[in-house]
Amino acid sequence: MSTSYGSITSGFSLTQAGAITTLLDPLTVFMSLDILKTTFDEDENLTSYPIEKNGGVIGLLPRDTVNEKSKSVWEKMKHKELDVYINHAPVIADARDNVEVIFNRIISLNHPFDDIIIYYQGRYFGVLFIKDLLKQISTLRSNELLKARTLQQFFVQRNRVTAPDFEYDVFLDMAHDLGGDFYQNIQIDKHSYLLSLFDVCGKNITAALTTSFLAAFFATSQQNDFFKTISERQLVENLNTLLFEITPNDHFVAGVFFFINTANSELTIFNMGFSPVYLFSPKGGTVRLKILPPEFPPLGIGTTIEGEPTKVKIEPGMKVISYSDGLTDVKDPFGVTFGEKRLKTLFTDNFRKTIPQFTEILRKTIADFKKNAPQADDMSVLHIKFR
């Protein structure tokens, strides 16, 4: 009596209703409730059944209604036709319609989550069960998020650089399938490098779209050798202007740029509304800590950048640690944040560790702190050690 996902439905794309429609031969309106209940009992996947009258489908009869009415002898005797039980104004769609479009139509109509009658080329085709519609939408969205996450990871991983004068590592822990924390590391020339870390406002897809733009900006600039023809400040200003022009007023990007020049042993820092930078400098047998606050507002807020970046003389053994605010904002199961105090202790107690050791200690410390508490924001840490 029914056929699901056969040769007919396989002719549709996975985004079309026809691909997940169950092909059901309608029952006549004169069919008894007992026979219809037996039909439901034989197939637990059925949640409603199409009913026809005068050669056409007039609606769907839900399983729950049949189960309820078939218990009553009076109901069986009172009505001779099934049309008194069905919804005469069901949601109707075409087999070629996009499943997302159908779902949005249901939401916009404030319609109960009933099953849907599907037509194809003007004729009755089958029934799209709401559970199958929701499952398909969930699967499609998950697949798209996976593809987007893979693409986002590719943008990041393709920019690994190596240098004889320093080493670095990036700890990145996304809160969702797609993230707003993002880093780009580029070798400009033989002696010049850019290491950068960003925290895009917003979550998931919104943030991922902006990180894709950042990736495109850096890739285009590198491909066309813009890094070699403009100053460090011009690069930051260009990115700031573009973000200001293409993003909404309430959208911005916090970021920190580390321009490393190994020829003159100079580190230039543009901190654009990012978290403070921890700078550990060896002085004889001691190590001095400086916590450098941001010098500029986030990218994309205004069209100009006023002020001067921080310049630091690079010394052997010097370490720089930068982090996104998702690290200090992470909460334990009781809602207590990790906070700046714990973060400072974590950094100062472990700055002498090797970079791989530091990353592992960081990962374990955060995991032990938050345990099974949900993670609300992305966390990222950039750790640089100069040789």
C-alpha positions in Angstrom: 0.0 0.0 0.0 3.0 2.3 0.5 6.4 2.7 -1.1 9.2 4.9 0.4 12.3 6.2 -1.3 11.9 4.1 -4.4 13.0 4.7 -7.9 10.5 7.6 -8.3 11.7 9.5 -5.2 15.4 9.0 -6.1 14.9 11.2 -9.1 14.8 14.3 -6.9 17.7 16.1 -5.2 18.2 15.8 -1.5 16.9 19.4 -1.0 13.6 18.7 -2.7 10.5 17.4 -1.0 10.1 14.5 -3.5 13.2 12.9 -2.2 11.7 12.2 1.2 8.1 11.8 0.3 6.4 8.5 1.2 4.3 7.2 -1.7 0.9 6.1 -0.3 -2.1 4.9 -2.2 -5.1 6.9 -0.7 -7.8 5.1 1.1 -11.5 5.9 0.2 -13.5 8.0 2.5 -15.9 5.1 3.0 -13.1 2.9 4.6 -13.8 1.8 8.1 -11.9 3.1 11.1 -10.9 -0.5 12.0 -9.2 -1.1 8.7 -7.4 2.2 8.9 -6.3 1.4 12.4 -4.9 -1.9 11.2 -3.0 0.0 8.5 -1.4 2.2 11.1 -0.6 -0.8 13.3 1.2 -2.5 10.5 3.5 0.5 9.8 4.7 2.4 12.9 6.3 5.1 10.7 3.0 6.3 9.4 1.7 9.4 11.3 -1.2 10.1 8.9 -2.9 8.7 5.9 -4.3 10.3 2.7 -8.1 10.0 2.2 -9.7 10.3 -1.2 -13.2 11.1 -2.3 -14.6 11.3 -5.8 -11.2 10.5 -7.3 -9.2 13.1 -5.4 -7.3 13.4 -2.2 -9.3 15.6 0.3 -7.0 15.5 3.3 -4.9 13.5 5.8 -6.3 11.5 8.7 -3.8 11.5 11.6 -2.9 8.3 13.5 -3.8 9.8 16.9 -7.3 10.6 15.6 -7.8 7.1 14.3 -6.6 5.5 17.6 -8.9 7.7 19.6 -12.0 7.3 17.5 -11.6 3.6 16.9 -12.0 2.9 20.6 -15.6 4.2 20.6 -18.3 2.0 19.3 -20.6 5.0 19.0 -18.1 6.8 16.7 -18.0 3.8 14.4 -21.8 3.7 14.2 -22.3 7.5 14.0 -20.2 8.3 10.9 -20.2 6.4 7.7 -17.5 8.5 6.0 -14.0 9.4 7.2 -14.0 13.0 6.0 -15.5 14.2 9.3 -12.2 13.4 11.0 -9.7 14.9 8.5 -8.2 18.3 8.1 -9.7 19.8 5.0 -7.1 22.6 4.8 -3.8 20.7 4.9 -0.4 22.1 3.9 0.2 21.3 0.3 3.5 21.4 -1.5 5.1 20.4 -4.8 7.6 17.5 -4.9 10.1 19.9 -6.5 9.9 22.5 -3.6 12.9 23.0 -1.4 12.5 21.5 2.0 13.6 24.7 3.8 11.0 26.7 1.9 8.3 24.3 2.9 9.3 24.5 6.6 9.5 28.3 6.5 6.0 28.3 4.9 4.7 26.2 7.8 6.3 28.5 10.4 5.0 31.7 8.7 1.4 30.3 8.7 1.6 29.4 12.3 0.2 26.1 11.1 0.2 23.0 13.4 3.0 20.6 12.6 0.8 18.4 10.5 2.1 16.2 7.7 2.1 17.6 4.2 0.3 16.4 1.0 2.8 16.4 -1.9 1.8 17.0 -5.5 3.9 16.5 -8.7 3.0 17.8 -12.1 -0.5 18.7 -10.9 -1.3 15.2 -9.5 -1.2 13.7 -6.0 2.2 12.2 -5.4 2.5 11.2 -1.7 2.8 12.3 1.9 5.7 14.2 3.5 5.7 13.4 7.2 6.8 16.3 9.3 9.3 14.1 11.2 11.0 13.3 7.9 11.0 16.9 6.9 12.7 18.0 10.1 15.2 15.1 10.0 16.2 16.0 6.4 16.6 19.7 7.2 18.8 18.8 10.2 20.9 16.4 8.1 21.3 19.0 5.3 22.3 21.7 7.7 24.8 19.5 9.5 26.4 18.5 6.2 26.7 22.2 5.2 28.2 23.1 8.6 30.7 20.3 8.2 31.7 21.5 4.8 32.0 25.1 6.1 34.0 24.0 9.1 36.4 22.0 6.8 36.8 25.1 4.6 37.4 27.4 7.6 40.0 25.0 9.0 41.7 24.9 5.6 41.9 28.7 5.6 43.8 28.6 8.9 46.0 25.6 8.4 47.4 26.7 5.0 49.1 29.7 6.6 51.6 28.0 8.8 55.0 29.6 8.7 58.4 28.6 10.0 61.3 30.9 10.9 64.8 30.3 12.4 64.4 33.2 14.9 61.2 32.3 16.6 58.6 29.5 17.1 54.9 29.8 17.9 51.8 27.8 18.4 48.0 28.6 18.3 45.5 27.0 20.6 42.1 27.2 19.1 38.9 25.7 20.6 35.7 26.5 18.8 32.4 26.6 20.8 30.3 25.8 17.8 30.6 24.1 14.4 31.8 27.4 12.9 33.8 30.0 14.8 34.6 33.6 15.0 38.2 33.2 16.4 40.6 33.2 13.5 44.3 33.6 12.9 46.6 34.3 10.0 50.3 33.9 9.9 52.3 35.1 6.8 55.9 35.4 5.8 56.2 38.8 4.1 59.8 38.5 3.0 63.1 36.9 4.2 63.2 38.8 7.5 59.5 40.0 8.0 56.6 38.0 9.3 53.0 38.7 10.4 51.3 36.7 13.1 47.7 37.8 13.8 44.7 36.7 15.9 41.1 37.8 15.5 37.9 37.6 17.4 34.8 38.3 15.2 31.7 39.6 17.0 28.7 37.2 16.5 28.5 33.4 16.5 28.5 30.5 14.1 27.5 31.3 10.5 27.6 35.1 11.0 31.1 35.0 12.4 32.2 32.5 9.8 31.2 34.7 6.9 33.5 37.5 8.3 36.4 35.1 8.9 36.0 34.0 5.3 36.4 37.6 4.3 39.5 38.0 6.5 41.0 34.9 4.8 40.2 36.3 1.4 41.8 39.7 2.3 45.0 38.1 3.5 45.2 35.6 0.6 44.6 38.4 -2.0 47.1 40.7 -0.4 49.8 38.0 -0.3 49.1 36.8 -3.8 49.5 40.3 -5.2 52.6 41.1 -3.0 50.7 44.0 -1.3 52.6 43.2 2.0 55.8 44.2 0.3 54.5 47.5 -1.2 52.6 49.0 1.8 53.6 49.7 5.3 52.4 47.8 8.4 50.1 50.6 9.3 48.6 50.8 5.8 47.8 47.1 5.9 45.9 47.5 9.1 44.2 50.7 7.9 43.1 49.0 4.6 41.6 46.1 6.5 39.8 48.4 8.9 38.4 50.5 6.0 37.1 47.4 4.2 35.4 46.0 7.3 33.8 49.4 8.0 32.4 49.5 4.5 31.1 46.0 4.1 29.8 45.2 7.6 26.7 46.5 9.5 27.2 49.2 12.1 26.9 46.8 15.0 29.5 44.5 13.5 33.3 44.7 14.3 36.4 42.6 14.6 38.8 42.6 17.5 42.3 41.6 16.5 46.0 41.8 17.2 48.8 42.1 14.7 52.4 41.1 15.5 54.8 42.4 12.8 58.1 40.7 13.3 61.3 42.1 11.7 64.2 39.8 12.4 66.7 42.0 10.5 66.4 44.8 13.1 65.1 42.6 15.9 61.9 44.7 16.2 58.3 43.6 17.1 55.5 46.0 16.2 52.1 45.4 17.8 48.8 46.7 16.6 46.2 45.7 19.2 42.8 46.5 17.8 40.4 46.2 20.8 41.8 42.7 21.5 42.7 41.3 25.0 45.9 42.6 26.7 49.2 41.1 25.4 51.5 39.4 27.9 55.2 40.1 27.2 57.8 38.1 29.2 61.3 39.7 28.8 64.5 38.0 30.2 66.7 40.4 32.2 69.8 38.7 33.5 68.6 35.9 35.7 65.1 37.3 36.1 62.1 37.7 33.8 60.1 40.9 33.6 56.4 40.8 32.8 54.6 43.5 30.9 50.8 43.4 30.2 50.2 45.6 27.2 46.6 47.0 26.8 45.0 47.6 23.4 46.1 50.8 21.7 43.2 51.0 19.2 39.5 50.3 18.9 38.3 47.2 17.1 38.5 47.0 13.3 35.4 48.2 11.4 34.1 50.7 13.9 35.6 53.9 12.3 37.4 54.9 9.1 40.6 56.2 10.7 43.1 54.8 13.1 44.7 57.3 15.5 47.7 56.7 17.7 50.9 54.7 17.5 51.5 50.9 17.8 53.7 49.4 20.5 57.2 48.7 19.4 59.4 46.2 21.3 63.1 45.3 20.9 63.2 41.5 20.4 65.5 39.7 22.8 66.5 36.0 22.8 64.1 34.1 25.2 61.4 36.7 25.0 57.8 35.4 24.9 54.6 36.9 23.8 51.1 35.5 24.7 47.9 36.8 23.2 44.4 35.4 23.9 40.8 36.0 23.0 38.3 37.0 25.7 36.6 33.6 25.3 39.4 32.2 27.5 38.7 34.5 30.5 34.9 34.2 30.0 34.7 30.4 30.0 32.6 29.2 32.9 32.7 26.2 35.2 29.5 24.1 36.0 28.6 26.6 38.7 28.7 29.6 36.4 32.0 31.0 37.7 34.3 32.5 35.0 37.9 31.6 34.6 38.8 35.3 34.8 41.9 37.4 34.5 43.4 36.4 37.8 43.5 32.6 37.0 44.7 33.5 33.5 47.6 35.5 34.8 48.6 32.7 37.2 48.4 30.2 34.4 50.7 32.3 32.2 53.2 33.3 34.9 53.5 29.8 36.3 54.2 28.2 33.0 55.9 30.8 30.8 59.2 28.9 31.1 57.7 25.7 29.6 58.3 24.9 26.0 55.6 25.9 23.6 54.2 22.4 23.2 54.2 21.9 26.9 52.5 25.2 27.5 49.8 24.4 25.0 49.1 21.1 26.6 49.0 22.6 30.1 46.6 25.3 28.8 44.3 22.7 27.2 44.2 20.6 30.3 43.7 23.5 32.7 40.7 24.8 30.8 39.2 21.3 30.4 39.6 20.7 34.2 38.0 24.0 35.0 34.9 23.9 32.8 34.4 20.2 33.1 31.0 19.4 31.4 29.8 23.0 31.4 28.7 24.3 27.9 31.2 26.5 26.1 29.6 29.8 25.0 32.5 31.4 23.1 35.5 30.4 21.0 38.9 30.4 22.8 42.2 31.1 21.2 45.8 31.7 22.3 48.8 32.8 20.3 52.1 32.0 21.9 55.4 33.2 20.5 59.0 32.5 21.7 62.0 34.3 20.2 65.3 32.4 20.0 
